[in-house]
Amino acid sequence: MDKKVDVIAERMVILKKYRDLLRVIRPNVSKENKQFLRKALDLAIEAHKDMRRKSGEPYIYHPLDVAHIVASNIGLGITSIACALLHDVVEDTEYTLEDIRGMFGETAAKTIDGLTKLAGVFDQTTSMQAENFKKMLLTLSDDVRVILIKLADRLHNMRTLDSLSKEKQLKIASETLFLYAPLAHRFGLYEIKNELEDLGVKYIASDIYSSITKKLAATQEARDIYIQKFIEPVKKSLDKSGIKSRIFGRVKSVNSIWDKMKRKEIPFEEVYDLFAIRIIIDTPFEREKSDCWVAYSAVTDLYRPNPDRLRDWVSTPKANGYESLHTTVMGPEGRWVEIQIRTERMDEVAEKGYASHWKYKEAVSGENALDEWLKKLRELLDSPEANAVDFVDDFKLNLFAEEIFVFTPKGELKNMPVGSTTLDFAYGIHTKIGNTCIGAKVNHQVVPLSYHLRSGDQIEILSSQKQKPVEEWLNFVVTAKAKTSIKDALKEERRYLSEQGKNTLEKKLKFLKMEFNQSVVTKLMNYYKFPNPTELFYQIEKGDITLKNLKEFSRDTERGRWLKYLKRTQSVITLGVADKLWHLITTRSASNVLKEDIENFNYSIATCCNPIPGDDVFGFMVESDKIIIHRTNCKEAIQLMSKYGNKIVKAKWNQKESVSFLTGIKITGIDQLGMVNRITKIISSQHNINMRSINLDGHDGTFEGTFMVYVHDTKHLHEMMKNLKSIKGILSVTRIERKKE
């Protein structure tokens, strides 16, 4: 009887979710479209009828929720919504792509095929995550909707991550922060991007997420009162000007608040810009720009603006279609308040990204911005030999980069990532122009290849057919296209020189009366420690391996190998005392205080984040028998987990052991007589903590100090930091990562 009641209850939930979906799309849905959608739902229900998620709920809830995100958060059409309902059917059930094609048409079949291939890629737990992501982007060239639905799928998976194991939570959350959130940003899906980031923080740094959300809830009432006080005079002024508007406050995302706390090294209580005031005006397209400035004038007549904080993305929209006026003004009670001014159209584009941009493309100039970005992406993907990890790093840089706007000699506007050089600009025009670039004229002045561009610069590229790319160029380019093009050119040059080197080696061996064959080449590779014949031939052509070297090789190969071995052994044994001490401490500590299901592993503590007992940690397998222990919110670890998710190993602290761990704190304060004595007294005497090093620097009446100390766990550390903060004259006490030796 209970089972029957459960089935009925689940059917009611399915019906409610479907009605909610129809409510989102109802203004635009015809009878035929409604029938099309119902057919997709019926097939999804039938296909997944015996399937349940890890949480125990019916699997059909997932595609229904993904379809709702596609409709409400992204704003895609009926075909895409139907594909969202069907996105797991071909992958997980007996239905085929031909079945989908026959029932829903070629467009739906093509989209489902793309989604099925993506699912197959990310199910390969033994493959590198970076390689998988590169494969995913290949599908983007065919149909952008595939990626948009994939983003919706990832968002719902993040919302329902609680039912998975800790290892999978870390892997999926890291992958989301590293790749999916920046991808949502590039498509202008700011709401999805913010939620993906916040959910990522929830699982990567759960204690921080919990702390910030609780403090936001506790301060909500006071914040609402202040926002209302700020808004009332602005609303009256706009009404008086005849501009229809909606004005409200938006709390910043947990991730952005945490970023500011880390960047400024301040506690939550000192983050004053927790919210932004958004002014949405309802005005015809032809008056959008002028009315936005009228609204800006209304605000700045009431509150004094900060002239350095004006951002005009109305006159020059971002590459992802984002349009808005941003400024910061001094509000009541002497508080800086961020203001965002945009129209209803701009707001829909900002919330739903390119999907809404296409909706308005007849009215908006620059509607080909997405096509431009896709063109750049295809150029990157056209390099089959590109290392997947390098590709993802470069691609991510260009996904999330802030932009500058520059001009060609003819006045054409180009957007570039912040930090771009004249060489980046040259490659942005064409690969051949980049390869032959010798410099540029910026604002009619000759500048070098490494010159960093600024917004408003006008650039004319200078080139010479005698110019060739050199490895040094990689040090001062930031765009993925420039890096890829330079690497490709260098590989081609290396390949050509290797061919020449092969001929040179054959001649030199002939002079030494030695036969040129595979056996000799292999011996030479081993002797000189080259990974492949190509590198050997290249070094010979460069002149790094001369006839004299080859004579030495031919005389006594074995002796040469033995000397190499001795040198190599000596370099390993001869370690600095501090390095040996640190290696012994970390290896011994980890093996003693970490509990793990897998035995016979060597552990060491990561020096990038220096975890201590009490920190959430995980193991990362670097060799078959070696594991490095990282904090879950370590920046480097997030990248590792996103690229090599299959190497994550569960780890937790053994609370029975009492071992000291090295960590660092940074203290800033007023430079007073006896301050150092008061600090060291609390650390050494009150908390019985050993100090490894102290580094102090004073200037203009203040000081900043770094203290490396040995503590037992996070509780021990936090108690010490709390007491240090109580010292009169101390401004801040923050934990830092271990400094590299």
C-alpha positions in Angstrom: 0.0 0.0 0.0 2.8 2.4 0.9 4.6 1.7 -2.4 1.4 2.5 -4.3 1.1 5.8 -2.3 4.7 6.6 -3.2 4.1 6.0 -6.9 1.1 8.3 -6.8 3.1 11.0 -5.0 5.9 10.7 -7.5 3.5 11.0 -10.4 2.1 14.2 -8.8 5.6 15.6 -8.5 6.3 14.8 -12.2 3.0 16.5 -13.2 3.8 19.6 -11.1 7.3 19.9 -12.6 5.8 19.6 -16.1 3.2 22.3 -15.3 6.0 24.6 -14.0 7.8 24.1 -17.3 4.7 24.9 -19.3 4.2 28.0 -17.2 7.6 29.3 -18.1 7.1 28.9 -21.9 3.3 29.3 -22.1 3.3 32.9 -23.7 5.2 31.5 -26.7 3.9 27.9 -27.0 1.5 26.8 -29.7 -0.8 23.7 -29.6 1.6 21.9 -31.9 4.7 22.8 -29.8 2.8 21.7 -26.6 2.1 18.3 -28.3 5.8 18.1 -29.4 6.9 18.7 -25.8 4.4 16.3 -24.3 5.6 13.6 -26.7 9.2 14.2 -25.5 8.1 14.0 -21.9 6.2 10.7 -22.5 9.2 9.1 -24.1 11.5 10.3 -21.3 9.1 8.9 -18.6 8.9 5.5 -20.5 12.6 5.3 -21.1 13.6 6.1 -17.5 10.7 4.4 -15.7 12.9 1.8 -13.9 15.8 4.2 -13.2 16.5 6.1 -10.0 19.2 8.6 -9.0 21.7 8.2 -6.2 19.4 10.1 -4.0 16.6 7.5 -4.5 14.3 9.8 -6.4 12.9 8.9 -9.9 15.4 9.6 -12.6 12.8 11.6 -14.7 13.0 14.4 -12.1 16.5 15.2 -13.5 15.6 15.8 -17.2 12.5 17.7 -16.1 14.6 20.0 -14.0 17.3 20.4 -16.7 14.5 21.3 -19.2 13.2 24.0 -16.7 16.7 25.5 -16.5 17.0 25.5 -20.3 13.7 27.3 -20.6 13.8 29.7 -17.6 17.5 30.5 -17.1 18.8 30.3 -20.7 15.6 30.9 -22.7 16.1 28.4 -25.5 13.2 27.2 -27.7 10.9 24.2 -27.8 13.3 21.9 -29.7 16.1 22.6 -27.1 13.7 22.1 -24.2 12.6 18.7 -25.7 16.2 17.7 -26.1 16.8 18.6 -22.5 14.0 16.2 -21.6 15.6 13.5 -23.8 19.3 14.2 -23.2 20.0 10.9 -21.4 17.6 8.6 -23.3 20.0 7.4 -26.0 22.9 7.1 -23.5 21.1 5.2 -20.7 18.3 3.3 -22.3 17.6 1.0 -25.3 16.2 3.8 -27.5 18.5 4.7 -30.4 19.3 7.9 -32.3 17.2 6.6 -35.2 14.2 6.4 -32.8 14.8 10.1 -31.8 15.2 11.1 -35.5 12.0 9.4 -36.5 9.9 10.9 -33.7 11.4 14.4 -33.3 13.3 15.2 -36.5 16.9 15.7 -37.6 17.7 18.8 -35.5 16.7 17.1 -32.2 18.6 13.9 -33.2 21.7 16.0 -34.0 21.5 17.7 -30.6 20.9 14.5 -28.7 23.8 12.9 -30.5 26.1 15.7 -29.4 24.9 15.4 -25.8 25.3 11.6 -25.8 28.9 12.0 -27.1 29.6 14.5 -24.3 28.3 12.1 -21.7 30.5 9.3 -23.1 33.5 11.6 -22.9 33.0 12.5 -19.3 32.2 8.9 -18.2 35.8 7.9 -19.1 37.2 8.1 -15.6 40.6 6.9 -16.7 41.1 9.7 -19.2 42.5 13.2 -18.5 39.8 15.7 -17.7 41.6 18.3 -19.9 41.5 16.0 -22.9 37.8 15.4 -22.3 37.0 19.1 -22.1 38.8 19.7 -25.4 36.6 17.0 -27.0 33.6 18.7 -25.5 34.5 22.0 -27.2 34.7 20.3 -30.6 31.0 19.7 -30.4 30.4 23.5 -29.8 31.4 24.2 -33.4 28.5 22.1 -34.7 25.7 23.3 -32.4 26.0 25.8 -29.5 22.7 24.5 -28.0 24.6 21.3 -27.1 26.9 23.2 -24.8 24.0 25.3 -23.3 22.0 22.2 -22.5 25.2 20.7 -21.0 25.6 23.7 -18.8 22.0 23.3 -17.6 22.7 19.6 -16.9 25.8 20.5 -14.9 23.9 23.1 -12.9 21.3 20.6 -11.9 23.9 18.0 -11.1 25.6 20.6 -8.8 22.3 21.3 -7.1 21.9 17.6 -6.3 25.5 16.7 -5.4 24.8 15.8 -1.8 24.0 12.2 -2.6 27.4 11.5 -4.1 30.6 10.4 -2.3 33.1 13.1 -1.0 35.6 12.2 -3.8 33.0 12.6 -6.5 31.8 15.9 -5.0 35.4 17.3 -5.0 36.0 16.1 -8.6 32.8 17.5 -10.0 32.9 20.8 -8.0 36.5 21.4 -9.0 35.8 20.7 -12.7 32.8 23.1 -12.4 34.8 25.9 -10.9 37.7 25.4 -13.3 35.8 25.0 -16.6 32.0 25.2 -16.5 31.6 28.5 -14.6 34.0 30.3 -17.0 32.2 28.8 -19.9 28.9 30.1 -18.6 30.6 33.5 -18.1 31.7 33.5 -21.8 28.1 32.9 -22.9 26.9 35.7 -20.7 24.9 33.4 -18.4 25.8 35.4 -15.3 23.1 33.8 -13.0 24.2 30.3 -13.9 27.8 31.3 -13.6 27.3 32.7 -10.1 25.2 29.7 -8.9 27.8 27.2 -10.3 30.6 29.1 -8.4 28.6 29.2 -5.2 27.8 25.5 -5.3 31.4 24.8 -6.1 32.5 26.7 -3.0 29.9 24.8 -1.0 31.7 21.5 -1.7 35.3 22.7 -2.0 35.2 24.9 1.1 32.0 23.9 3.0 32.9 25.6 6.2 33.5 29.0 4.5 30.3 28.6 2.4 28.3 27.9 5.6 29.9 30.8 7.5 29.2 33.3 4.7 25.6 32.2 4.1 24.8 32.3 7.8 26.3 35.8 8.2 24.3 37.0 5.1 21.1 35.7 6.6 21.9 37.4 9.9 22.5 40.8 8.3 19.6 40.7 5.8 17.2 42.8 7.8 19.6 45.7 8.3 20.7 45.4 4.6 17.1 45.6 3.4 16.4 48.7 5.4 19.5 50.4 4.0 18.6 49.4 0.4 15.1 50.8 0.7 16.5 54.0 2.2 18.8 54.3 -0.8 16.3 53.5 -3.5 13.4 55.8 -2.5 14.8 59.2 -3.6 16.2 57.6 -6.9 12.8 56.1 -7.8 11.1 59.5 -7.2 13.7 61.3 -9.4 13.2 58.8 -12.3 9.4 58.9 -12.0 9.7 62.7 -12.2 11.8 62.3 -15.4 9.1 60.1 -17.0 11.3 57.0 -17.0 9.6 53.7 -16.0 11.9 51.7 -13.8 12.4 48.8 -11.5 15.0 49.3 -8.7 16.1 46.6 -6.3 19.2 45.4 -4.4 21.0 42.2 -5.4 23.2 40.4 -2.8 26.6 39.4 -4.3 27.4 35.7 -4.7 29.1 33.8 -1.9 32.1 33.2 -4.2 32.6 36.9 -5.0 32.4 37.7 -1.3 34.9 35.0 -0.4 37.2 36.2 -3.3 37.1 39.7 -1.8 37.9 38.4 1.7 40.9 36.5 0.3 42.1 39.3 -2.0 41.8 42.1 0.6 42.6 39.7 3.5 39.7 41.0 5.5 36.9 39.3 7.5 33.3 39.2 6.4 32.4 42.1 8.6 34.7 44.4 6.7 33.2 43.6 3.2 30.9 46.6 2.9 29.8 46.1 -0.8 27.8 43.0 -0.1 25.1 44.1 -2.5 24.6 46.1 -5.7 21.6 48.3 -6.6 20.2 47.4 -10.0 18.1 49.9 -12.0 16.1 48.4 -14.9 14.5 50.9 -17.1 11.7 50.2 -19.6 12.4 52.2 -22.8 12.3 51.7 -26.6 15.5 50.4 -28.2 16.2 53.7 -30.0 16.3 55.5 -26.7 18.1 53.0 -24.6 21.5 54.6 -24.5 20.3 58.1 -23.8 17.8 57.0 -21.1 20.5 55.0 -19.3 22.6 58.2 -19.0 19.5 60.0 -17.8 19.2 57.4 -15.1 22.9 57.8 -14.3 22.4 61.5 -14.0 19.5 61.0 -11.6 21.6 58.8 -9.3 24.7 61.0 -9.3 22.6 64.1 -8.6 21.7 62.5 -5.4 24.9 60.6 -4.5 28.5 61.6 -5.2 30.1 59.1 -7.7 33.6 57.7 -7.6 35.0 58.9 -11.0 37.5 55.9 -11.1 34.7 53.4 -10.9 32.6 54.2 -14.0 32.3 51.3 -16.5 30.4 52.0 -19.8 29.4 48.8 -21.4 26.4 50.4 -23.0 28.5 52.3 -25.6 30.9 49.4 -25.9 29.3 46.0 -24.9 31.4 43.1 -23.7 32.3 40.3 -26.1 29.6 38.1 -24.6 26.9 40.7 -25.3 26.7 42.2 -21.8 25.5 45.8 -21.8 25.2 47.9 -18.6 26.4 51.1 -17.0 28.3 50.5 -13.7 29.3 53.1 -11.2 30.0 53.4 -7.5 28.5 56.2 -5.4 28.8 57.4 -1.8 25.4 56.5 -0.2 23.9 57.3 3.2 26.0 56.7 6.3 29.2 57.1 4.2 29.0 53.7 2.5 30.1 53.0 -1.1 27.3 51.5 -3.1 27.7 49.8 -6.6 25.0 50.8 -9.1 24.1 48.9 -12.3 21.9 50.6 -14.9 20.4 48.8 -17.8 17.2 48.4 -19.9 14.8 45.5 -19.8 16.4 44.1 -23.0 19.9 44.5 -21.6 18.8 42.7 -18.4 17.4 39.7 -20.2 20.6 39.4 -22.2 22.6 39.7 -19.0 20.6 37.0 -17.3 20.1 34.6 -20.2 23.2 35.4 -22.3 23.5 34.7 -26.0 20.1 32.9 -26.1 18.4 36.3 -25.5 21.0 38.1 -27.7 19.7 36.1 -30.7 16.2 37.0 -29.8 17.0 40.7 -30.2 19.6 40.3 -33.1 17.5 42.4 -35.6 17.6 45.4 -33.3 21.2 45.0 -31.9 24.3 45.7 -33.8 27.2 43.4 -33.2 25.1 40.3 -33.1 28.0 38.3 -34.6 30.1 38.5 -31.4 29.4 34.9 -30.7 30.3 33.9 -34.2 33.6 35.8 -33.8 34.3 33.9 -30.6 33.4 30.5 -32.2 35.8 31.3 -35.0 38.6 31.9 -32.6 37.7 28.6 -30.8 37.8 26.7 -34.1 41.3 28.1 -34.9 42.5 26.8 -31.5 41.0 23.4 -32.0 42.5 23.1 -35.5 45.9 22.4 -33.9 45.8 18.6 -33.5 49.2 18.4 -31.7 48.3 20.9 -29.0 48.8 19.6 -25.5 45.3 19.3 -23.9 46.3 20.7 -20.5 48.0 23.7 -22.1 45.0 24.2 -24.3 42.6 24.2 -21.4 44.8 26.7 -19.4 45.0 29.0 -22.4 41.3 28.6 -23.2 40.2 29.3 -19.6 42.4 32.4 -19.5 40.5 33.8 -22.5 37.1 32.7 -21.2 37.4 34.7 -18.0 39.7 37.5 -18.9 38.7 41.2 -18.5 38.7 43.1 -21.7 40.2 46.2 -23.3 39.0 47.8 -26.5 41.5 48.9 -29.1 41.3 50.2 -32.7 42.8 49.2 -36.1 44.4 52.0 -38.3 41.0 52.2 -40.1 39.1 52.8 -36.8 37.7 49.3 -36.5 37.0 48.3 -32.8 38.6 45.1 -31.5 38.3 43.6 -28.0 41.3 41.9 -26.4 42.0 40.3 -23.0 43.6 42.6 -20.4 47.4 42.2 -20.6 47.4 41.7 -24.3 50.5 42.9 -26.2 51.1 44.1 -29.8 52.0 40.6 -30.7 48.7 39.3 -29.4 47.0 41.9 -31.6 49.0 40.8 -34.6 48.0 37.2 -34.2 44.4 38.3 -33.6 44.3 39.7 -37.1 45.9 36.7 -38.8 48.5 34.0 -38.0 50.8 35.0 -40.9 50.8 38.6 -39.7 51.7 37.4 -36.2 54.5 35.2 -37.5 56.1 38.0 -39.4 55.5 40.8 -36.8 58.6 42.9 -35.9 56.9 45.6 -33.9 54.0 48.1 -34.1 53.0 51.7 -34.1 50.7 52.4 -31.2 49.1 55.9 -31.4 51.7 56.6 -34.1 54.6 55.8 -31.8 56.9 52.7 -32.6 56.7 50.2 -29.8 58.2 46.6 -29.3 56.3 43.3 -29.6 56.0 43.1 -25.8 54.2 46.4 -25.4 51.1 46.0 -23.3 48.0 47.5 -24.9 45.5 49.8 -23.2 41.9 50.7 -24.0 41.7 53.3 -26.7 45.1 52.4 -28.3 45.2 52.5 -32.1 47.6 49.9 -33.5 49.4 49.5 -36.8 51.4 46.3 -37.1 54.9 46.4 -38.7 56.1 43.2 -40.3 59.0 41.6 -42.3 59.1 38.4 -44.3 62.5 37.7 -42.8 61.0 37.5 -39.3 60.3 34.1 -37.6 58.7 33.3 -34.3 61.1 32.5 -31.4 60.5 30.8 -28.1 60.9 34.1 -26.2 57.6 35.3 -27.7 55.7 32.8 -25.5 56.8 34.9 -22.5 54.8 38.0 -23.4 51.6 36.8 -25.2 48.4 36.0 -23.3 45.8 35.0 -25.9 45.3 31.4 -26.7 45.5 32.0 -30.4 48.9 33.7 -30.2 50.3 30.9 -27.9 49.0 28.1 -30.1 50.3 29.8 -33.3 53.8 30.4 -31.9 54.0 26.8 -30.6 52.9 25.5 -34.0 55.5 27.6 -35.8 58.2 26.5 -33.4 57.3 22.9 -33.9 57.4 23.3 -37.7 60.8 24.9 -37.5 62.1 22.2 -35.1 60.7 19.5 -37.4 62.6 21.0 -40.4 65.9 21.3 -38.4 65.5 17.7 -37.2 65.3 16.5 -40.8 68.5 18.5 -41.5 70.1 17.1 -38.3 69.4 13.5 -39.3 71.4 14.1 -42.5 74.2 15.8 -40.6 74.4 12.9 -38.1 74.6 10.3 -40.9 77.5 12.2 -42.5 79.4 12.5 -39.1 79.0 8.9 -38.3 80.2 8.0 -41.8 83.3 10.1 -41.1 83.8 8.1 -37.8 83.4 4.9 -39.8 80.2 4.1 -37.8 77.0 2.7 -39.4 73.9 4.9 -39.2 71.1 2.6 -38.0 68.3 2.5 -35.4 70.5 0.8 -32.8 73.1 3.6 -32.9 70.4 6.3 -32.8 68.8 4.6 -29.7 72.2 4.4 -27.9 72.8 8.1 -28.7 69.3 9.0 -27.3 70.1 7.0 -24.1 73.5 8.5 -23.8 72.4 12.1 -24.1 69.0 11.5 -22.4 66.8 12.7 -25.3 63.2 11.5 -25.3 63.0 10.8 -29.0 65.1 10.8 -32.2 63.6 14.1 -33.3 65.1 15.9 -30.3 68.5 14.2 -30.9 68.6 15.3 -34.6 67.5 18.8 -33.6 70.3 19.3 -31.1 72.9 18.0 -33.6 71.7 20.5 -36.2 71.9 23.3 -33.6 75.5 22.3 -32.9 75.0 21.3 -29.2 76.3 17.8 -30.1 79.5 18.1 -32.2 81.9 15.7 -33.9 84.0 15.8 -30.7 81.0 14.6 -28.6 80.4 11.8 -31.1 84.0 10.7 -30.9 83.7 10.5 -27.1 80.5 8.5 -27.4 82.1 6.1 -29.8 85.2 5.6 -27.6 83.6 4.8 -24.3 79.8 4.8 -24.3 79.5 2.6 -21.2 81.9 4.8 -19.2 80.0 7.9 -20.2 76.8 6.3 -19.0 78.4 5.4 -15.7 79.6 9.0 -15.1 76.2 10.3 -16.0 74.6 8.0 -13.4 77.1 9.1 -10.7 76.3 12.7 -11.4 72.6 12.1 -11.3 72.9 10.1 -8.0 75.0 12.8 -6.4 72.5 15.5 -7.3 69.7 13.6 -5.7 71.7 12.9 -2.5 73.0 16.4 -2.1 70.0 18.2 -0.6 69.9 21.3 1.5 69.4 20.7 5.2 66.2 22.6 5.3 64.8 20.6 2.3 65.8 17.3 4.0 64.2 18.4 7.3 61.0 19.5 5.6 60.8 16.3 3.5 61.2 14.2 6.7 58.6 16.2 8.6 56.0 16.1 5.9 56.5 12.4 5.0 56.5 11.3 8.6 53.6 13.5 9.6 51.4 12.5 6.8 51.9 8.7 7.2 51.3 9.0 10.9 48.3 11.3 11.0 46.3 10.3 7.9 43.9 7.4 7.8 43.4 5.8 4.4 41.8 2.6 3.1 44.6 1.9 0.7 47.8 0.6 2.4 51.5 0.8 1.4 51.4 4.4 0.1 54.0 7.1 0.8 52.3 10.4 1.8 53.6 13.9 1.8 52.1 17.3 2.6 51.5 19.7 -0.3 53.7 22.8 0.0 51.3 24.9 -2.1 48.6 24.9 0.6 50.2 23.3 3.6 47.2 21.6 5.2 47.1 20.9 8.9 44.7 18.6 10.9 41.2 20.1 10.9 41.5 21.2 7.3 39.3 19.3 4.8 41.8 17.4 2.7 42.1 14.8 -0.1 45.0 12.8 -1.6 46.2 13.2 -5.1 48.1 10.3 -6.6 51.3 11.5 -8.4 52.9 8.1 -8.7 51.8 4.5 -8.3 52.8 4.5 -4.7 52.9 8.2 -3.7 50.2 10.6 -2.7 50.3 14.3 -2.0 47.9 15.7 0.6 46.1 19.0 -0.4 43.5 21.2 1.2 40.2 20.8 -0.7 40.1 24.6 -1.4 43.7 24.8 -2.5 43.9 26.7 -5.8 46.4 24.3 -7.4 44.4 21.3 -6.2 41.2 22.6 -7.8 43.1 22.6 -11.2 44.5 19.2 -10.6 41.1 17.7 -9.7 39.5 19.3 -12.8 42.2 17.9 -15.1 42.9 14.5 -13.5 39.8 13.6 -11.5 40.5 9.9 -11.5 43.6 10.4 -9.3 41.7 11.7 -6.3 42.1 9.5 -3.2 40.0 9.9 0.0 42.0 11.0 3.0 41.2 12.1 6.6 43.2 13.0 9.7 43.9 10.6 12.4 43.0 12.6 15.5 44.8 10.2 17.9 48.3 11.4 16.8 49.8 14.6 18.0 52.2 15.9 15.5 53.3 19.5 14.8 52.7 21.0 11.3 54.3 24.0 9.8 51.9 26.8 8.8 52.2 30.6 8.3 50.3 33.6 9.6 50.5 37.2 8.4 50.1 40.0 11.0 49.6 43.7 10.2 49.3 46.5 12.8 50.5 49.7 14.2 54.3 49.9 14.7 54.6 50.3 18.5 57.4 49.7 21.0 57.3 46.2 22.4 54.8 44.9 19.7 57.0 42.0 18.6 57.5 41.0 22.2 53.8 40.9 22.9 53.2 38.8 19.7 55.9 36.3 20.4 54.8 36.0 24.1 51.4 34.8 23.0 52.8 32.4 20.4 55.5 30.9 22.5 54.5 31.2 26.1 50.7 31.2 26.0 50.2 28.6 23.3 53.5 26.8 23.6 54.1 27.0 19.9 57.5 26.8 18.3 58.4 29.4 15.6 60.5 28.5 12.6 61.0 32.0 11.2 59.9 35.6 11.6 60.0 38.2 8.8 59.0 41.8 9.7 58.8 45.0 7.6 57.8 48.4 8.9 56.8 51.5 7.0 55.0 54.8 7.7 54.0 53.8 11.3 52.7 50.4 10.4 54.3 46.9 10.2 53.6 43.7 8.4 55.0 40.4 9.7 55.1 36.8 8.5 55.4 34.1 11.2 56.1 30.5 10.3 54.9 28.3 13.2 54.3 24.7 14.2 50.8 23.9 15.3 48.8 20.7 16.0 45.6 21.4 14.1 43.2 24.2 12.9 41.7 24.6 16.4 45.2 25.2 17.9 45.9 27.7 15.1 42.6 29.6 15.4 42.9 30.0 19.2 46.3 31.5 18.7 45.1 33.8 16.0 42.1 34.9 18.1 44.4 35.9 21.0 46.8 37.7 18.6 43.8 39.8 17.3 43.1 40.9 20.8 46.4 42.7 21.1 45.9 46.5 21.0 47.3 47.9 17.7 46.9 44.7 15.7 44.9 45.3 12.6 44.7 41.8 11.0 45.8 38.3 11.5 45.4 35.9 8.5 46.6 32.5 7.6 48.9 32.2 4.7 50.2 29.4 2.5 53.6 28.0 3.2 56.3 30.1 1.5 58.4 28.2 -1.0 62.0 27.8 -0.1 
